[in-house]
Amino acid sequence: MQIEAIDGSFAREVKGIQLWQPMAAADRAAMLEAFSEAGVLVFRRQALSEEELVTFGRMVGAPSIYAETAWLSATPEVIILSNLLSSDGTLLGGLANNRLDWHTDQSYYAEPVTGCFLYGVELPAEGGETSWASLFNAYETLPPELKKAVDGAVGTFSFAARVGGRNRKVNDNHDSERRIRETLDVKHPLVNVHPKTGRRALFIDPNTVTSIDGMPDDEAQDLLDRLRAHTIRPENVYDHDWQPGDLVLWDNAVALHKREGFPSECSRLMKRMILKLDPAQHIIPPVVQ
């Protein structure tokens, strides 16, 4: 097994390994170490059943069940993302062909499940690319005045704000009304410290962070806009052009991501899993009361 930087980016590609086969203990340890350090790992040319996806998920963390039950496969730990239609004409899974702006998953929970992977099954001829931005790199390259402003800051993360800013006429199979009722606003620090390495990472989520404690709204929004613009600078970003059999594993506590839209006449089928990660090896954003 080899683990290499991808085109000079922060992301790492894991080569020389077949995820459908048992993984040697030394290889698993090296993979988990690289994941903890980089936050994004890429595996190419994998051929995996849903059972094998669950087995891989258990090598990384604890597979969890996603809140959108209409998105779940027959294997409940596996989430379906697609624009395909079932035999009765309803959307199979979630998200359809919509563009998704920069965000991080589950930031709006008091105990966010930060691990996640996507596995490419059927890809469109154009569009659908996914990008990740390193929140480690973003913090480490902040100008001193922004570091001073964000260190110790606490933000309010709101699921209602996230879905309220979207076009509700778009069918992406979200049960938004139920999710809003069940998901109260929470507060998290905007900077977290890695438990093993001591590296600091921003924890921002555009369109989900609604305020910063002790800061006027206009100042808070200006700071959040500046943090977002800094985080998604090209030197902090890895762009992934999907091929069938690609699996990308990432840590939502240390990486933002976005997805480009694609033509409705093209088909896209992805399988996704969310994972509880080891708090001794990964940042788990704490809730602030």
Secondary structure, DSSP 8 states (H G I E B T S, - for coil): -EEEESTTSS-EEEES--TTS---HHHHHHHHHHHHHHSEEEE-S----HHHHHHHHHHHSEEE--S-GGGB-SSTT-EEEES-B-TTS-BSSEETT--EEEE-TTTTSSS---EEEEEEEE--SS---EEEEEHHHHHHT--HHHHHHHTT-EEEE-HHHHHHTS-TTS-----HHHHHHH---EEEESEEE-TTT--EEE---TTTEEEETTS-HHHHHHHHHHHHHHHTSGGGEEEE---TT-EEEEETTSEEEEE----TTS--EEEEEEEE--TTTS-------
